[in-house]
Amino acid sequence: MTLIQTIGLGVALAASMVGMVQAEDAVALEVVITKPKAGATLEQVLEADKAVDAFVRARPGFVSREVGISADGEVFILVHWATLADAEAAGAAFMADPAGQAAMATGDASVFKHYVVQ
């Protein structure tokens, strides 16, 4: 490898790392799509979601949260977070929290994903 190729590789690597840092600091979207588990009702899912809403709103980096319900009873949840790190930390805490456990007991999430706003 020539010196110029080595420098080019180093510049490319540094540029990709800068992009990763910027993504960590960018506004993040959390998307959840869920429906009632077998034996659960939509009303039970929505009741459990009240505690989830309170949990999420108390987390660092929370910006906003919207919930939509389709005609066939699927629940779409969109949460805006200040950073991807905030979204990921809330997701990890959610699993151990009673609100998260209640939501997981009644809802069957087909999607749970974080996105970075471009």
Secondary structure, 3 states (H helix, E strand, C coil): CCHHHHHHHHHHHHHHHHHHHHHHHCCEEEEEEEEECCCCCHHHHHHHHHHHHHHHHCCCCEEEEEEEECCCCCEEEEEEECCHHHHHHHHHHHHHCHHHHHHHHHEEEEEEEEEECC
